[in-house]
């Protein structure tokens, strides 16, 4: 009951703001619609509280990411548990740094009821892809190359129309970071040899940078320059100069900011969570198919050697390598196969 009262107090505080009109004794109430979810008292039954504690005390960070929690908070919970022992009550979680009533309530609900599904609705391709396109333009597409520019590497993945991964690779430039600030010549020297390794495809797909804030200014500029170098190289490689603009318009597409995070369900409380849970699910489904287990078809088929390549990387590299897969797969399913029902993948 203490926990229920605590959450109810939070909701009331966020719903209502008391203010006084200066110069009068009138007291008014102003409603705030930013959070209007009623507290579910059944959520805090003895049985549910035990289930929540069991999950939090037994799962690692990767497992916790299937629920509505950011990677940073999941790591904090696991670290606190390692230092102080298993959690004995839900009230104890409020003492953990970075935790608050609102995020914990959503976390608890996702454990008991699962993640909230987005309502199915058609996607307007023009809202998330540059340049605008229609499905008819891509009916003969056989291959898509997803390209991702990360802080430490460039990764790419070649996917055929059957959603089979043909190539998946990366090139790290972490040792050259000091040279890659705003020196255009250094960026050109670094990027062109990597661009030369990219396989040819019918469509080349990238995504806009998601970094915001002044502290990311140099990183954003560097990423934009690298993008421009790669796209210019691909354009000149695949066509003559007299029709380069037409090639770029018809064969190169860029997902707009945060589109992929929404498609794959990687947004929690306006924060981007790790791709590792989603990608591991793809890898596990591919493994079942290669072993002859046909419980359900995977969304993407990844050969054993490519799965081993991914699993051999550090978590930081895995995160960057993952995006080339998600970029290529999203274009193939949404645009080539016109899967307008693909809004969010709920990881279960």
C-alpha positions in Angstrom: 0.0 0.0 0.0 2.9 2.4 0.7 4.1 1.9 -2.9 0.7 2.5 -4.3 0.2 5.7 -2.4 3.7 6.9 -3.5 2.9 6.4 -7.2 -0.6 7.9 -6.8 1.0 11.0 -5.2 3.3 11.3 -8.1 0.5 11.2 -10.6 -1.5 13.8 -8.8 1.6 16.0 -8.5 2.2 15.8 -12.3 -1.5 16.3 -13.2 -2.2 19.3 -11.0 -0.3 22.5 -10.4 -1.5 24.9 -7.7 -0.9 28.5 -8.4 -1.9 31.8 -6.8 -3.0 34.9 -8.6 -0.8 37.7 -7.3 -2.8 40.5 -5.7 -5.8 38.3 -4.9 -6.5 35.4 -2.6 -7.9 33.2 -5.4 -6.3 29.8 -5.7 -6.6 28.0 -9.0 -5.9 24.6 -10.3 -4.2 24.0 -13.7 -4.3 20.6 -15.3 -1.2 19.2 -17.0 -2.0 16.5 -19.6 1.6 15.3 -20.1 1.0 12.3 -17.9 -2.5 11.1 -17.3 -2.1 7.3 -16.7 -4.1 6.0 -13.7 -2.3 3.8 -11.2 -3.1 0.1 -11.6 -3.4 -1.2 -8.1 -3.4 -4.8 -9.3 0.1 -4.2 -10.5 1.3 -4.1 -6.9 -0.3 -7.3 -5.7 1.9 -9.6 -3.6 2.2 -12.0 -6.5 3.2 -9.3 -9.0 5.7 -7.7 -6.7 7.4 -11.1 -6.3 7.5 -11.6 -10.0 9.0 -8.1 -10.6 11.6 -8.7 -7.9 12.5 -12.1 -9.4 13.0 -10.6 -12.8 15.2 -7.7 -11.5 17.3 -10.0 -9.3 17.8 -12.8 -11.9 18.2 -11.0 -15.3 21.3 -9.5 -16.7 21.4 -6.2 -18.6 20.7 -7.7 -22.0 17.6 -9.5 -20.7 16.3 -6.4 -18.9 16.4 -4.5 -22.2 13.3 -6.4 -23.5 11.3 -4.4 -21.0 10.7 -0.6 -20.9 14.0 0.5 -19.5 17.0 2.3 -20.9 20.4 0.5 -21.1 21.9 3.0 -18.7 19.3 2.3 -16.0 19.5 -1.4 -16.6 23.2 -1.3 -16.0 22.7 0.8 -12.9 20.3 -1.7 -11.5 22.6 -4.6 -12.2 25.6 -2.8 -10.7 23.7 -1.9 -7.5 22.6 -5.5 -7.2 26.2 -6.7 -7.6 27.4 -4.3 -4.9 24.6 -4.6 -2.4 23.0 -8.0 -3.0 19.5 -8.9 -4.3 16.7 -6.3 -4.0 14.4 -7.2 -1.1 11.5 -4.8 -2.0 10.4 -2.5 -4.7 10.8 0.5 -2.4 14.5 -0.3 -2.4 14.8 0.5 -6.1 13.9 4.1 -5.4 17.1 4.5 -3.5 19.2 3.6 -6.6 20.8 6.5 -8.4 19.0 7.6 -11.5 15.7 5.8 -10.7 12.4 7.7 -10.3 8.8 6.8 -9.8 7.7 7.4 -13.4 10.4 5.3 -15.1 10.0 2.5 -12.5 6.3 2.3 -12.9 6.6 1.9 -16.7 9.3 -0.7 -16.1 7.1 -2.7 -13.7 4.2 -2.5 -16.1 6.3 -3.9 -18.9 7.4 -6.8 -16.8 3.8 -7.8 -15.8 1.9 -6.9 -19.0 4.6 -6.7 -21.7 5.6 -3.6 -23.7 2.8 -1.4 -24.9 2.1 -1.9 -28.6 1.8 1.0 -31.0 -1.5 1.1 -32.8 -1.2 -0.3 -36.3 -1.5 2.4 -39.0 -0.2 3.0 -42.5 3.2 4.6 -42.8 3.6 7.5 -45.3 7.0 6.8 -46.8 7.6 10.5 -47.6 7.6 11.2 -43.9 10.6 9.2 -43.0 12.7 8.8 -46.1 14.7 11.2 -48.3 14.1 11.6 -51.2 10.4 10.7 -51.2 9.6 7.5 -53.0 6.9 5.0 -53.9 7.0 1.2 -53.8 6.5 0.9 -57.6 10.0 2.4 -58.1 11.6 -0.5 -56.3 9.7 -3.6 -57.5 12.7 -4.9 -59.4 15.2 -4.3 -56.6 17.3 -7.4 -55.8 19.9 -6.0 -53.4 20.1 -3.3 -50.8 23.3 -2.0 -49.1 22.8 -0.6 -45.6 25.7 1.8 -44.6 26.3 3.1 -41.1 28.8 5.8 -40.0 29.6 5.3 -36.3 32.0 7.0 -33.9 34.7 4.3 -34.4 33.9 2.6 -37.7 32.0 2.4 -40.9 29.8 -0.8 -41.2 27.9 -2.1 -44.2 25.5 -5.0 -44.9 24.3 -6.3 -48.3 20.8 -7.8 -48.2 18.9 -9.5 -51.0 15.2 -9.3 -51.6 14.7 -12.6 -49.7 16.1 -10.9 -46.6 19.3 -13.0 -46.7 22.5 -11.3 -45.6 25.0 -11.7 -48.4 27.8 -9.6 -46.9 28.3 -8.0 -43.5 31.5 -6.2 -42.6 33.1 -3.1 -41.1 36.2 -1.0 -41.1 37.4 0.6 -37.9 39.1 4.0 -37.8 39.4 4.3 -34.0 43.2 4.7 -34.2 42.9 7.7 -36.5 40.4 9.6 -34.3 42.9 12.4 -33.6 43.2 13.1 -37.3 39.5 13.0 -38.0 38.3 16.2 -36.3 37.7 18.8 -39.1 40.6 18.0 -41.4 38.9 17.4 -44.8 42.1 15.9 -46.4 42.5 13.4 -43.5 38.8 12.4 -43.8 39.2 12.0 -47.6 42.3 9.8 -47.1 40.6 7.7 -44.5 37.2 7.3 -46.2 38.0 6.6 -49.9 39.8 3.2 -49.3 36.8 2.1 -47.2 34.3 3.3 -49.8 36.2 1.2 -52.4 35.4 -1.9 -50.3 31.6 -1.4 -50.4 29.8 -3.9 -52.6 27.6 -2.8 -55.4 23.8 -2.9 -54.9 20.6 -1.7 -56.5 20.0 0.7 -53.6 22.3 2.4 -51.1 20.7 3.3 -47.7 22.0 5.4 -44.8 20.5 7.4 -41.9 20.7 10.9 -40.6 22.8 11.5 -37.5 20.9 11.3 -34.3 23.4 13.3 -32.2 22.1 16.6 -30.8 23.8 19.3 -28.7 26.8 21.5 -29.0 29.2 18.9 -27.6 28.4 16.7 -30.7 29.1 19.5 -33.2 32.4 18.1 -34.4 31.1 14.5 -34.5 28.1 15.6 -36.6 30.3 17.6 -39.0 32.7 14.6 -39.4 29.9 12.2 -40.0 28.2 14.4 -42.6 31.5 14.8 -44.4 32.1 11.1 -44.4 28.6 10.5 -45.6 29.1 12.9 -48.5 32.4 11.3 -49.5 30.9 7.8 -49.6 27.8 8.9 -51.5 29.8 10.9 -54.0 32.1 7.9 -54.5 29.2 5.5 -55.1 27.6 7.9 -57.5 30.6 8.4 -59.7 31.4 4.7 -59.5 28.0 3.6 -60.8 27.3 6.2 -63.5 28.6 8.8 -65.8 28.9 12.4 -64.7 26.1 13.5 -67.0 23.4 11.5 -65.1 24.9 11.5 -61.6 22.1 13.6 -60.1 19.5 11.1 -61.5 21.4 8.2 -60.1 21.5 9.8 -56.6 17.8 10.6 -56.7 16.8 7.0 -57.7 19.3 4.8 -55.9 20.5 6.6 -52.7 18.1 7.0 -49.8 18.5 8.3 -46.3 16.3 7.5 -43.3 15.3 10.6 -41.4 16.3 11.2 -37.8 15.1 8.6 -35.2 12.9 6.8 -37.8 14.7 3.4 -37.3 14.6 3.8 -33.5 10.8 4.0 -33.7 10.4 1.2 -36.2 12.4 -1.2 -34.1 11.0 -0.1 -30.8 14.3 1.4 -29.5 12.8 4.5 -27.9 12.0 4.5 -24.2 11.1 7.7 -22.5 12.6 9.7 -25.4 15.9 7.9 -24.9 17.5 5.5 -27.4 18.2 2.0 -26.0 20.7 -0.5 -27.3 20.1 -2.5 -30.5 21.7 -5.6 -29.0 18.4 -7.3 -27.9 16.7 -6.9 -31.3 19.8 -8.1 -33.2 20.3 -11.0 -30.9 16.8 -12.0 -31.6 17.5 -12.0 -35.3 20.6 -14.1 -34.7 18.8 -16.7 -32.6 16.0 -17.0 -35.2 18.6 -17.5 -38.0 20.3 -20.2 -35.9 17.0 -22.1 -35.6 16.6 -22.2 -39.3 20.1 -23.3 -40.1 19.6 -26.2 -37.5 16.4 -27.2 -39.2 14.1 -25.9 -36.5 11.1 -24.3 -38.3 9.1 -22.9 -35.4 8.8 -19.6 -37.2 10.6 -18.0 -40.1 13.2 -15.3 -39.2 12.9 -11.7 -40.5 16.4 -12.0 -41.8 18.7 -15.0 -42.6 22.3 -14.6 -41.3 24.9 -17.2 -42.1 26.8 -18.9 -39.3 30.1 -17.2 -40.1 28.5 -13.8 -40.0 26.8 -14.5 -36.7 30.2 -15.5 -35.3 31.8 -12.3 -36.6 29.1 -10.2 -34.9 29.3 -12.1 -31.6 33.1 -11.9 -31.5 33.0 -8.1 -31.3 33.0 -5.9 -28.2 29.6 -4.5 -27.1 30.6 -1.0 -28.4 31.5 -2.5 -31.9 28.3 -4.7 -31.9 26.2 -1.6 -31.4 27.7 0.1 -34.5 27.7 -3.0 -36.6 24.1 -3.6 -35.8 22.9 -0.5 -37.5 23.9 -1.5 -41.0 21.6 -4.5 -40.6 18.7 -2.5 -39.2 19.1 0.1 -42.0 19.1 -2.5 -44.9 16.3 -4.6 -43.4 14.0 -1.6 -42.8 14.3 -0.5 -46.4 13.8 -3.9 -47.8 10.7 -4.6 -45.7 9.1 -1.2 -45.7 9.9 0.0 -49.3 10.7 -3.0 -51.5 8.1 -5.4 -49.9 5.8 -2.5 -48.8 5.2 -3.8 -45.3 3.1 -0.8 -44.1 2.2 -2.8 -41.0 5.8 -2.7 -39.7 5.6 0.1 -37.2 7.4 -1.2 -34.1 8.9 -4.6 -33.3 8.1 -5.5 -29.8 10.9 -7.6 -28.3 9.5 -10.4 -26.3 
